[in-house]
Each structure stands twice: as structure tokens, then as C-alpha cells.
Amino acid sequence: MAIRSDARLGGDLPQMNRVPEGPGLKPLFHSVRDIALILDKTVQPGYGVLKAGTMLAKNSVTGYLTPYITDDHQDDNVGRSYLTNDIASGADVCYVTLTDAYKFAVGDEIVFVRDNSSSPEYRDGGAITAIDVTTYPNRAEITFTTAIAAVTTFSTANGVNAYVKSGAATKFSTCAYILDKDIDTGSGEFAAGALTSVVLHNAVLYEHALVNKDAQALTDLGAVEDGRFVILK
């Protein structure tokens, strides 16, 4: 059974809560896991439960792992934090939910992306200098180094979201590893991160078990698709 962040309880009344039965865990490896190149890594706090098969990138500052950000700039990606405010020209602060604030740390570099006529536009916000989770009851304030200049459309209406820089321009996220087991990195103020193993080379994986996979991730890893399999050379 996958690790969960909640207890699945609905209050103090006597009760019994069963997890619905399903087909079981999806296998990740088609090849023998023991022959794959496996590395031990640390995953950054704040992303909750990550499933085996999640594509991972590497924090450009700390080297901790974070969820890979796909080319689809507004997909449902746990690595993204959707802003709760518009970013005005010259602004060097942004606001995210209190829970999402714990995906970031002072010193991390922050990246912004917004929808620009169905195409992404990216901005590198530089290093985070402060994260305030106490002033407001409903949001956190993140202060960053490089102000967003001469724009009026980095707005919630255009789906502006932020994530930890984990690669080179222009998207600033490069897939580096694949998570090979379920982990819980924690969520909100109690997030602590996770120690895990990741697969890098010499494996044949089931394509349907991969999370956050896109063509660019496979290119980053030097992997190829072959029917229902992904081959890490």
C-alpha cells in the first residue's frame, strides 16, 4: 500500500474506513531491478506523497531532488505552486498558499511561468531571500532577488505559477532521475523531505507507471520509448 499523508479518519464517532480495493501497485520495472544503476538521494520537503515512477529534477542550488516540471506549462504538476496574486512590473515578491510555501527554502532559486497566448513565458526570479508564513493567515509571501520587470500579464488569469529552479534556460527544469519507490516528503509546516533511491540507467520500465513524463524528460535522460516500455540505456 502506498504511503499516505493523512489518516483517512472522519471525526471522533466510531467508524471503520476501508481503502477501496484496486488492482494493486503498478510495477515500475520490467527488467530486473538488481541490474539497474540505482543511486541514493534526498528529496526536498513539501511535495507530499510522490509515487514510484515520478520523474525528478535536481535543485540548482542544493542538489536536493524536486519533481520534474513538464513542458506543458499549466499541467497538474505537484512541483508547481500557483500564485494567489498578480505580479506587477518591478515586483520582487509573490504570494502562494501556506502549504505550497514549504516547497521552497531561502536560498533556492525561483522560476515563474505564465500562459502567453497558449505558449509559455518563463522568468528567472533569482534567489529567494525571505519566506514569510506568519504575517497572513491565508497565504505566504516569498521575496526574491530579480524583480519581474516590464510586464503586466504575469497574472492569476494567465495561470502564473512558480517552482524551484532545477535546470538551465529556458524552462529551468531538467529531468535527472526516476523515483523507484513511493515516498512521503511531508506537506506544510511539518514537511521534512525524504531519503530515497532513484534509477538512472540500465533498466526497462513500464511507461504507464511514469509520472510527469513527457518527450523532453526522455530526452534529458537519454531514454527511448518502445511500445509500452521506456528504456534507460
C-alpha positions as CSV (number, residue, x, y, z in Angstrom):
1,M,0.0,0.0,0.0
2,A,1.3,3.5,-0.8
3,I,2.4,5.8,2.0
4,R,-0.2,8.4,2.8
5,S,-0.1,11.8,4.5
6,D,-3.5,11.6,6.1
7,A,-5.1,9.1,8.5
8,R,-8.3,8.7,6.5
9,L,-10.5,9.4,9.6
10,G,-13.6,11.5,9.6
11,G,-14.0,12.5,13.2
12,D,-14.5,11.1,16.7
13,L,-17.6,9.0,16.0
14,P,-17.0,5.2,16.0
15,Q,-16.3,4.2,12.4
16,M,-14.5,1.9,10.0
17,N,-12.8,3.3,6.9
18,R,-11.5,1.0,4.2
19,V,-9.4,2.0,1.3
20,P,-11.2,0.9,-1.9
21,E,-9.7,-2.3,-3.4
22,G,-7.9,-1.9,-6.7
23,P,-5.6,-3.8,-9.0
24,G,-2.7,-3.2,-6.7
25,L,0.5,-1.3,-7.2
26,K,1.6,-0.7,-10.7
27,P,5.0,-2.3,-11.3
28,L,7.7,0.1,-12.4
29,F,10.4,-2.4,-13.6
30,H,10.0,-4.8,-16.5
31,S,13.7,-5.7,-16.3
32,V,15.4,-7.0,-13.2
33,R,15.8,-4.1,-10.7
34,D,19.1,-5.5,-9.4
35,I,21.0,-4.8,-12.6
36,A,19.8,-1.2,-12.9
37,L,22.0,1.8,-11.8
38,I,20.4,2.9,-8.6
39,L,21.5,5.9,-6.5
40,D,20.6,7.1,-3.0
41,K,19.3,10.7,-3.0
42,T,17.5,13.2,-0.8
43,V,14.2,14.7,-2.0
44,Q,13.3,18.3,-1.0
45,P,10.4,18.7,1.6
46,G,6.9,19.9,0.8
47,Y,5.7,17.8,-2.1
48,G,3.6,15.3,-0.1
49,V,3.4,11.7,-1.4
50,L,5.4,11.0,-4.5
51,K,4.7,7.8,-6.4
52,A,7.3,5.4,-7.7
53,G,8.0,6.4,-11.3
54,T,7.9,10.1,-10.7
55,M,10.4,12.0,-12.9
56,L,12.7,14.1,-10.8
57,A,14.9,17.1,-11.3
58,K,17.8,18.5,-9.2
59,N,17.6,21.7,-7.2
60,S,20.2,24.0,-8.9
61,V,21.4,25.3,-5.6
62,T,21.2,22.4,-3.0
63,G,21.2,19.4,-5.3
64,Y,18.1,18.0,-3.5
65,L,15.6,16.4,-5.8
66,T,12.3,18.0,-6.8
67,P,9.5,16.9,-9.2
68,Y,10.4,17.5,-12.8
69,I,8.4,20.3,-14.5
70,T,7.0,19.3,-17.8
71,D,6.8,21.3,-21.0
72,D,3.0,21.7,-20.5
73,H,3.2,25.0,-18.6
74,Q,-0.1,24.6,-16.8
75,D,-0.4,20.9,-16.2
76,D,-1.4,19.3,-12.8
77,N,2.2,19.0,-11.6
78,V,3.0,18.7,-7.9
79,G,6.1,20.7,-8.4
80,R,4.2,23.8,-9.3
81,S,2.8,26.4,-6.9
82,Y,0.1,28.6,-8.4
83,L,0.3,32.2,-7.3
84,T,-2.5,33.9,-5.4
85,N,-1.6,37.4,-6.8
86,D,-0.7,39.1,-10.0
87,I,3.0,40.0,-10.3
88,A,3.3,43.7,-11.2
89,S,6.1,45.3,-13.1
90,G,9.1,45.7,-10.8
91,A,7.7,43.4,-8.1
92,D,10.1,41.2,-6.2
93,V,7.5,39.5,-4.0
94,C,4.9,36.9,-4.8
95,Y,2.2,35.0,-2.8
96,V,1.4,31.3,-2.7
97,T,-0.7,29.2,-0.4
98,L,0.7,28.5,3.1
99,T,1.1,24.8,2.2
100,D,2.9,25.5,-1.0
101,A,5.4,27.8,0.7
102,Y,7.1,24.8,2.2
103,K,8.1,23.6,-1.3
104,F,10.7,26.4,-1.2
105,A,13.5,27.4,1.1
106,V,15.5,30.6,1.5
107,G,18.5,30.4,-0.9
108,D,16.6,28.3,-3.5
109,E,16.2,30.0,-6.9
110,I,12.6,30.5,-8.1
111,V,11.2,30.3,-11.6
112,F,7.9,31.8,-12.9
113,V,5.9,30.7,-15.9
114,R,2.7,32.1,-17.3
115,D,0.4,31.4,-20.3
116,N,1.3,33.7,-23.2
117,S,-1.3,33.0,-25.9
118,S,-1.2,29.2,-25.2
119,S,2.6,29.3,-25.2
120,P,4.8,29.5,-22.0
121,E,6.8,32.5,-20.9
122,Y,9.4,31.9,-18.3
123,R,11.2,34.3,-15.9
124,D,14.1,33.5,-13.5
125,G,13.4,35.2,-10.2
126,G,16.8,34.5,-8.8
127,A,17.5,33.5,-5.2
128,I,14.7,33.6,-2.6
129,T,15.7,35.9,0.2
130,A,12.8,35.6,2.6
131,I,9.7,33.4,3.1
132,D,7.0,34.8,5.4
133,V,4.4,32.3,6.6
134,T,3.3,34.2,9.7
135,T,2.0,37.7,8.6
136,Y,-1.1,36.5,6.7
137,P,-3.5,33.7,7.8
138,N,-4.2,32.5,4.3
139,R,-1.1,33.0,2.2
140,A,2.7,33.1,2.3
141,E,4.9,35.9,0.9
142,I,8.1,34.9,-1.0
143,T,10.7,37.6,-1.6
144,F,13.1,37.0,-4.5
145,T,16.2,38.7,-5.9
146,T,15.4,39.5,-9.6
147,A,12.3,41.7,-9.9
148,I,9.8,40.9,-12.7
149,A,10.2,43.9,-14.9
150,A,8.1,45.5,-17.7
151,V,5.2,43.0,-17.6
152,T,1.5,43.3,-16.9
153,T,0.3,39.8,-17.7
154,F,2.1,37.6,-15.1
155,S,-1.3,37.2,-13.5
156,T,-3.5,34.6,-12.0
157,A,-5.8,34.9,-15.0
158,N,-2.9,33.7,-17.1
159,G,-2.1,30.8,-14.7
160,V,1.1,32.2,-13.4
161,N,2.9,29.6,-11.2
162,A,6.3,29.2,-9.6
163,Y,8.7,26.3,-8.9
164,V,12.2,25.7,-7.7
165,K,14.9,26.2,-10.4
166,S,16.2,22.8,-11.4
167,G,17.9,23.2,-14.8
168,A,19.1,25.5,-17.5
169,A,17.0,28.0,-19.5
170,T,14.5,28.3,-20.9
171,K,12.3,26.1,-18.8
172,F,14.8,25.8,-15.9
173,S,13.9,22.2,-15.2
174,T,15.9,19.2,-16.4
175,C,14.9,15.6,-15.7
176,A,17.7,13.7,-14.0
177,Y,16.3,10.6,-12.3
178,I,13.2,8.4,-11.8
179,L,11.9,7.7,-8.3
180,D,11.8,3.9,-7.8
181,K,9.6,3.7,-4.7
182,D,6.7,5.6,-3.0
183,I,7.9,8.2,-0.6
184,D,6.3,10.9,1.6
185,T,8.2,14.2,1.6
186,G,5.7,15.8,4.0
187,S,3.4,18.7,3.5
188,G,3.1,22.2,5.0
189,E,5.0,23.2,8.2
190,F,5.8,19.6,9.1
191,A,7.4,18.7,5.8
192,A,10.8,17.1,6.3
193,G,11.8,15.7,2.9
194,A,12.7,12.1,2.2
195,L,15.7,9.8,1.7
196,T,15.1,7.5,-1.3
197,S,16.6,5.5,-4.1
198,V,16.3,6.6,-7.8
199,V,17.0,4.8,-11.1
200,L,19.3,6.4,-13.7
201,H,20.5,3.8,-16.2
202,N,20.3,0.2,-17.4
203,A,16.6,-0.5,-16.9
204,V,13.4,-1.3,-18.8
205,L,10.4,0.5,-17.2
206,Y,6.7,0.3,-17.8
207,E,5.6,3.5,-19.5
208,H,2.2,3.6,-17.7
209,A,3.9,3.8,-14.3
210,L,5.8,7.0,-15.0
211,V,4.6,10.3,-13.5
212,N,5.3,13.7,-15.0
213,K,6.7,12.1,-18.2
214,D,7.0,14.0,-21.4
215,A,9.2,13.8,-24.5
216,Q,11.7,16.3,-23.1
217,A,12.1,14.2,-19.9
218,L,13.0,11.2,-22.0
219,T,15.5,13.3,-24.0
220,D,17.1,14.6,-20.8
221,L,17.5,11.0,-19.6
222,G,18.7,9.7,-23.0
223,A,15.8,7.2,-22.8
224,V,13.7,5.8,-25.6
225,E,10.1,4.5,-25.8
226,D,9.4,1.1,-27.2
227,G,5.8,0.3,-27.2
228,R,4.6,0.1,-23.5
229,F,8.2,0.3,-22.2
230,V,10.7,3.1,-21.6
231,I,14.3,2.0,-21.9
232,L,17.0,3.7,-19.8
233,K,20.3,3.0,-21.6
